[in-house]
């Protein structure tokens, strides 16, 4: 497993990885018509294991994306270094397989609450209301990698702090996230984690005593081949699921997303796993039946965690 954050220098090259970095306030997405390379390799932090890779846009989008992998080696120190080798095209190592747009991508975050005027709203953790954003590496492999994202934000013009701890370890097709919030938060606050809804896919869920999975499956990769995505949450913390279509609404500007929702507060953290199972990473994900069998096994394992007994 590996996590890294690299900055571009004045020679248009990416230097050594840094363990901590603050994002400039209001940092806009790179205009690739003017710049061949972004200020950060793959536009922000990247994390991976031997199965799958992810990235987070370190700018006002603050979204998450997926790199499908066809090899077990670590690739995110080299992917994106040469702008002539586009990671949007299929290569030997894999490719960027997710269309993100104005969706919540691969587990990006939004918050659902009632405004003082009584109207509901869903606000993505992004945009110019983020007054400060910090990446901090906590551990970098070889078995598990962890980093922390800290956000100084405001909801209804009141200061809040959001912290997300993301971890990934070898042999799995998911990353795991824990989210905490503090400050002057609205009553009844909910947190929503998203799955992008583009191209051909179908939605379903799996529920057990301890775990709930929302999943989509179909030819929804950017290579237009089978991709399964899922969000696993503890059953007792899951409030429900909903869907946002391809047009903004009075509720939110987020579109093209399936959402899994949990309650969150100053004394209640949110926890989830985001799965990305591409057919070119593993042939068993070429059918819905096999993908669902895999998810059933993940639920069973979550229901029966390993217990270590000391003699």
C-alpha positions in Angstrom: 0.0 0.0 0.0 1.2 3.5 -0.7 0.1 7.1 -0.3 1.9 10.2 -1.7 1.6 13.9 -2.3 4.0 15.6 -4.8 4.3 19.2 -5.9 5.5 20.5 -9.2 8.7 22.6 -9.2 9.7 25.5 -11.4 11.3 23.1 -13.8 7.8 21.5 -14.5 8.9 18.4 -12.7 7.4 16.7 -9.6 9.7 16.7 -6.6 9.9 14.2 -3.7 6.8 13.3 -1.8 5.8 15.6 1.1 4.2 14.4 4.3 2.2 17.6 5.0 0.8 20.3 2.8 -1.7 23.2 3.1 -3.9 24.0 0.0 -3.9 27.6 -1.1 -7.3 29.2 -0.2 -9.7 29.0 -3.2 -7.4 26.9 -5.2 -9.1 26.4 -8.6 -8.9 23.3 -10.8 -6.0 23.4 -13.3 -6.9 24.9 -16.7 -5.2 22.3 -18.9 -5.6 24.6 -22.0 -3.0 26.8 -20.3 -0.9 24.4 -18.3 0.3 20.9 -19.3 0.7 19.8 -15.7 -1.2 20.5 -12.5 0.6 21.9 -9.4 0.2 18.5 -7.7 0.9 15.1 -9.3 -2.6 13.7 -10.4 -4.0 16.9 -9.0 -3.7 15.9 -5.4 -3.0 13.1 -2.9 -3.0 9.6 -4.4 -3.4 6.3 -2.5 -3.2 2.7 -3.7 -2.6 -0.9 -3.0 -1.9 -3.9 -5.2 -5.5 -4.0 -6.5 -6.8 -0.4 -7.0 -5.8 3.3 -6.8 -7.6 6.5 -5.9 -7.0 10.2 -5.9 -8.4 13.3 -4.3 -8.6 16.7 -6.1 -6.6 19.1 -4.0 -8.7 22.1 -5.2 -12.1 23.6 -4.8 -13.7 20.4 -6.3 -12.4 18.3 -3.4 -13.7 15.2 -5.2 -12.4 11.6 -5.4 -11.6 9.5 -8.4 -10.6 5.9 -9.3 -7.6 4.5 -11.2 -8.2 0.9 -12.3 -5.1 -1.2 -12.0 -4.0 -4.1 -14.2 -0.7 -4.8 -12.3 0.1 -5.3 -8.6 3.0 -2.8 -8.5 2.7 0.7 -7.1 2.0 3.2 -10.0 1.0 6.5 -8.6 4.6 8.0 -8.4 4.8 7.8 -12.2 1.2 8.2 -13.5 0.6 11.7 -14.6 4.3 12.7 -14.7 4.4 12.9 -18.5 1.4 14.8 -20.0 1.9 13.0 -23.3 1.0 9.7 -21.6 -2.6 10.4 -20.7 -4.0 8.3 -17.8 -7.4 8.7 -19.5 -6.3 6.1 -22.0 -6.0 2.4 -21.3 -2.4 1.3 -20.8 -0.5 -1.7 -19.4 -0.8 -0.5 -15.8 -4.5 0.6 -16.2 -6.3 4.0 -16.5 -8.5 6.5 -14.8 -11.8 4.7 -15.0 -14.3 7.1 -13.4 -16.2 10.0 -14.8 -16.7 12.4 -12.0 -18.3 15.6 -13.3 -20.6 17.3 -10.8 -21.3 14.0 -9.0 -19.8 12.8 -5.6 -17.4 10.6 -7.5 -15.8 7.8 -5.5 -17.0 8.5 -1.9 -16.7 12.3 -1.9 -18.6 13.9 1.0 -21.6 16.2 1.4 -23.7 17.3 4.4 -27.5 17.3 4.6 -29.4 19.6 7.0 -32.3 22.0 7.4 -31.6 25.7 6.9 -33.0 28.3 9.3 -35.7 29.1 6.7 -36.9 25.5 7.0 -35.7 24.3 3.6 -33.5 21.2 3.2 -30.1 21.5 1.6 -27.3 19.2 0.6 -23.9 20.9 0.5 -20.8 19.2 -0.9 -17.6 19.6 1.2 -16.0 21.8 -1.5 -16.0 25.3 -2.9 -15.0 28.6 -1.6 -16.6 28.0 1.8 -13.5 25.9 2.6 -11.2 28.4 4.3 -8.3 25.9 4.8 -7.5 22.4 3.7 -4.5 20.3 4.9 -3.1 16.9 3.8 -1.1 15.0 6.3 0.5 11.6 5.7 0.3 9.3 8.8 1.7 6.0 7.5 3.1 4.9 4.1 3.0 1.1 3.7 4.2 -1.5 3.0 1.0 -3.2 4.4 -1.2 -0.2 5.2 -1.2 3.5 4.3 -3.1 6.3 6.1 -3.5 10.0 5.6 -5.6 12.7 7.1 -7.5 15.5 5.4 -8.4 18.5 7.6 -10.9 21.2 6.5 -11.7 24.6 8.0 -15.1 25.1 6.7 -18.3 27.1 7.3 -22.0 26.0 7.3 -24.6 28.7 7.4 -21.7 31.2 8.0 -20.7 29.4 11.1 -17.2 27.8 11.6 -16.9 24.1 11.5 -13.9 21.7 11.2 -14.2 18.4 9.2 -11.5 15.7 9.5 -11.3 12.6 7.3 -8.9 9.8 8.0 -8.4 7.6 4.9 -6.6 4.2 5.0 -5.9 1.5 2.5 -4.2 -1.9 2.9 -3.0 -4.6 0.6 -5.2 -7.2 -1.0 -8.5 -5.2 -0.8 -10.6 -3.4 -3.4 -11.6 -0.6 -1.1 -10.4 2.3 1.0 -11.7 2.9 4.5 -12.7 6.3 5.8 -13.6 7.8 9.2 -15.1 11.4 9.3 -15.4 13.7 12.3 -16.9 17.2 12.6 -16.7 19.8 15.2 -17.9 23.4 15.7 -21.3 25.1 15.4 -23.1 22.5 13.4 -26.8 22.5 12.4 -29.2 20.3 14.4 -29.9 16.9 12.8 -26.9 17.0 10.5 -26.4 14.1 8.1 -23.3 13.1 6.1 -23.7 11.6 2.6 -21.1 9.6 0.7 -21.5 9.3 -3.1 -21.1 6.9 -6.0 -21.0 8.5 -9.4 -23.9 7.5 -11.7 -22.9 7.7 -15.3 -23.4 5.4 -18.4 -25.0 2.0 -18.0 -25.5 0.6 -14.5 -28.0 -0.8 -12.1 -28.4 -0.1 -8.4 -29.1 -2.4 -5.4 -28.3 -3.0 -1.8 -27.3 -5.7 0.6 -28.3 -5.5 4.3 -27.3 -7.6 7.3 -27.4 -7.2 11.1 -24.1 -5.3 11.1 -23.4 -4.0 7.6 -25.2 -2.3 4.8 -23.9 -2.0 1.2 -25.2 0.3 -1.5 -23.8 -0.8 -4.9 -24.0 -0.1 -8.6 -22.8 -2.3 -11.4 -22.6 -2.1 -15.2 -20.5 -0.9 -18.1 -19.9 2.3 -16.3 -16.1 2.7 -16.5 -14.5 5.3 -18.7 -13.4 2.3 -20.8 -17.1 1.3 -21.1 -16.5 -2.1 -19.5 -17.9 -3.6 -16.3 -17.2 -1.8 -13.1 -18.8 -2.4 -9.7 -18.8 0.3 -7.0 -20.1 0.1 -3.5 -20.3 1.9 -0.2 -20.3 -0.3 3.0 -21.5 1.3 6.2 -22.2 -0.1 9.7 -25.9 -1.1 9.7 -26.8 0.8 12.9 -25.3 4.0 11.5 -27.0 3.9 8.1 -30.0 6.3 7.6 -30.8 5.3 4.1 -30.0 5.8 0.4 -31.1 8.2 -2.3 -30.4 9.3 -5.8 -29.7 12.6 -7.6 -30.4 12.9 -11.3 -28.5 14.7 -14.0 -29.9 18.2 -13.3 -29.3 20.4 -10.2 -32.2 21.0 -8.0 -33.3 23.5 -5.3 -31.8 21.1 -2.8 -28.3 20.9 -4.2 -26.0 21.4 -7.2 -24.7 17.8 -6.8 -25.9 15.6 -9.7 -25.5 12.1 -11.1 -25.0 10.4 -7.7 -26.1 7.6 -5.6 -25.8 8.5 -1.9 -25.5 6.6 1.3 -26.4 8.7 4.4 -25.5 8.6 8.1 -26.1 10.9 11.0 -23.0 12.8 12.3 -22.4 15.2 15.1 -19.7 16.5 17.4 -19.8 13.2 19.4 -20.7 10.9 16.5 -18.2 10.0 13.7 -19.1 8.5 10.3 -17.4 5.3 9.0 -17.5 3.7 5.6 -15.7 1.7 3.0 -15.7 2.6 -0.7 -15.2 -0.3 -3.2 -14.0 -0.1 -6.8 -14.1 -3.5 -8.6 -13.1 -3.2 -12.3 -13.3 -6.2 -14.6 -9.8 -5.5 -16.0 -8.4 -5.7 -12.5 -10.0 -9.1 -11.8 -11.9 -11.2 -14.3 -14.4 -12.2 -11.6 -15.9 -8.7 -11.7 -17.0 -9.3 -15.3 -20.4 -10.3 -14.2 -23.0 -8.9 -11.7 -23.4 -12.3 -10.1 -19.7 -12.6 -9.3 -19.5 -9.0 -8.0 -22.5 -9.6 -5.7 -21.0 -12.8 -4.5 -17.9 -10.8 -3.6 -19.9 -8.2 -1.7 -21.9 -10.9 0.1 -18.5 -12.3 1.4 -17.5 -8.8 2.4 -20.7 -8.4 4.4 -20.2 -11.8 6.1 -16.6 -10.9 7.0 -17.8 -7.6 8.5 -20.5 -9.4 10.5 -17.9 -11.8 11.8 -14.6 -9.9 12.4 -11.4 -11.7 13.4 -11.1 -12.1 17.1 -7.7 -12.7 18.7 -7.7 -14.7 21.9 -4.7 -14.5 24.2 -3.8 -17.7 26.0 
